[in-house]
C-alpha cells in the first residue's frame, strides 16, 4: 500500500475524534445526556469508524487488482452496511422514551457522516491515476 493510501486511514482517525467531540458539544448544547441512549455514542462512533476503515481497506485492495470494479464494490459494501445498520437501529426505532426521537436522529446523522467520508475517499481513489 502506498504512503498516500495509508494517509487515508490517518485522516479517518482525527476526523472521527473531531466529529465525536463536536457531536458531544451539540448534545450538551441542547441539554441531552448521551448516557441515556440505547447505544453509547462512543460505541456508535467506534463501530462506524471501524466499518469505514474496513470499507476503505477493501476498496484499496480492489483498486490494485481491478480498478474498473471499485465503484460497484463500493455500492455493494455500502448496501450491506446499510442493511446491517437497519438491524442495529431497530431497537431504537421501537423505543418510546422521551429521547427516542433525538436518538434516532443521532444514529442517522452518524451514519450519514461516515457515509460521506466513505464516499469522499472512494471519489479520491477513483480519481487517482492508474498505475501500470
PLY file of the C-alpha trace (Angstrom):
ply
format ascii 1.0
element vertex 132
property float x
property float y
property float z
element edge 131
property int vertex1
property int vertex2
end_header
0.00 0.00 0.00
1.39 3.36 -0.97
2.05 6.08 1.57
-0.78 8.14 0.05
-3.27 5.35 0.74
-2.06 4.98 4.32
-2.79 8.65 4.90
-6.44 7.95 4.12
-6.55 5.94 7.35
-4.62 8.64 9.18
-7.28 11.14 8.11
-10.11 8.88 9.32
-8.97 8.79 12.97
-8.70 12.57 13.53
-11.96 13.14 11.65
-13.73 10.60 13.83
-12.41 12.20 17.02
-13.26 15.70 15.78
-16.82 14.76 14.81
-17.29 12.91 18.11
-16.22 15.96 20.13
-18.43 18.28 18.08
-21.33 15.83 18.49
-20.84 15.81 22.26
-20.88 19.60 22.33
-24.07 19.77 20.26
-25.78 17.29 22.58
-24.59 19.26 25.60
-25.86 22.49 24.00
-29.36 21.03 23.53
-29.24 19.51 27.04
-29.33 15.85 26.05
-27.41 13.29 28.06
-25.86 10.67 25.74
-25.62 8.28 28.70
-29.38 7.67 28.36
-29.05 6.39 24.77
-29.62 2.75 23.89
-26.19 2.60 22.24
-23.44 4.77 23.69
-22.08 7.48 21.47
-18.59 6.02 21.78
-19.80 2.61 20.60
-21.55 4.10 17.59
-18.51 6.13 16.54
-16.16 3.17 17.05
-18.37 0.81 15.06
-18.87 3.24 12.20
-15.17 4.19 12.13
-14.21 0.51 12.06
-16.69 -0.20 9.27
-15.38 2.76 7.27
-11.79 1.61 7.77
-12.70 -1.89 6.53
-14.51 -0.45 3.52
-11.56 1.78 2.63
-9.14 -1.14 3.02
-11.26 -3.38 0.79
-11.62 -0.66 -1.83
-7.87 -0.09 -1.88
-7.25 -3.80 -2.40
-9.89 -3.97 -5.14
-8.33 -0.94 -6.82
-4.97 -2.70 -7.00
-6.47 -5.81 -8.58
-9.26 -4.46 -10.79
-9.71 -0.69 -10.92
-12.89 -0.92 -13.01
-14.94 -2.56 -10.24
-14.16 -0.14 -7.38
-17.41 1.81 -7.78
-19.53 -1.32 -8.00
-17.87 -2.87 -4.94
-18.41 0.41 -3.06
-22.13 0.25 -3.84
-22.38 -3.39 -2.72
-20.45 -2.85 0.51
-22.45 0.28 1.31
-25.69 -1.64 0.73
-24.54 -4.40 3.08
-23.56 -1.79 5.67
-26.98 -0.14 5.31
-28.75 -3.46 5.93
-26.57 -4.12 8.99
-27.31 -0.62 10.30
-31.03 -1.17 9.83
-30.89 -4.24 12.07
-28.77 -2.31 14.59
-31.19 0.63 14.68
-34.35 -1.49 15.03
-34.32 -1.43 18.86
-34.01 2.37 18.74
-36.94 2.63 16.31
-39.12 0.76 18.78
-38.24 2.97 21.76
-40.85 5.24 23.24
-38.64 7.18 25.64
-38.55 10.99 25.71
-35.16 10.98 23.95
-36.14 8.41 21.31
-36.51 10.93 18.50
-33.16 12.51 19.32
-31.59 9.07 19.45
-32.99 8.19 16.02
-31.67 11.42 14.55
-28.36 10.82 16.32
-27.92 7.39 14.69
-28.93 8.71 11.27
-26.52 11.66 11.48
-23.60 9.40 12.39
-24.50 7.04 9.54
-24.66 9.89 7.02
-21.43 11.41 8.34
-19.45 8.22 7.84
-21.16 7.57 4.51
-19.95 10.99 3.37
-16.40 10.14 4.49
-16.50 6.81 2.64
-17.87 8.49 -0.47
-15.18 11.18 -0.41
-12.43 8.57 -0.02
-13.94 6.48 -2.84
-14.04 9.54 -5.08
-10.40 10.18 -4.23
-9.50 6.57 -5.07
-11.37 6.71 -8.36
-9.73 10.00 -9.37
-6.19 8.73 -8.80
-4.30 7.89 -11.93
-3.90 4.23 -12.78
-0.54 2.67 -12.06
0.92 0.43 -14.69
0 1
1 2
2 3
3 4
4 5
5 6
6 7
7 8
8 9
9 10
10 11
11 12
12 13
13 14
14 15
15 16
16 17
17 18
18 19
19 20
20 21
21 22
22 23
23 24
24 25
25 26
26 27
27 28
28 29
29 30
30 31
31 32
32 33
33 34
34 35
35 36
36 37
37 38
38 39
39 40
40 41
41 42
42 43
43 44
44 45
45 46
46 47
47 48
48 49
49 50
50 51
51 52
52 53
53 54
54 55
55 56
56 57
57 58
58 59
59 60
60 61
61 62
62 63
63 64
64 65
65 66
66 67
67 68
68 69
69 70
70 71
71 72
72 73
73 74
74 75
75 76
76 77
77 78
78 79
79 80
80 81
81 82
82 83
83 84
84 85
85 86
86 87
87 88
88 89
89 90
90 91
91 92
92 93
93 94
94 95
95 96
96 97
97 98
98 99
99 100
100 101
101 102
102 103
103 104
104 105
105 106
106 107
107 108
108 109
109 110
110 111
111 112
112 113
113 114
114 115
115 116
116 117
117 118
118 119
119 120
120 121
121 122
122 123
123 124
124 125
125 126
126 127
127 128
128 129
129 130
130 131
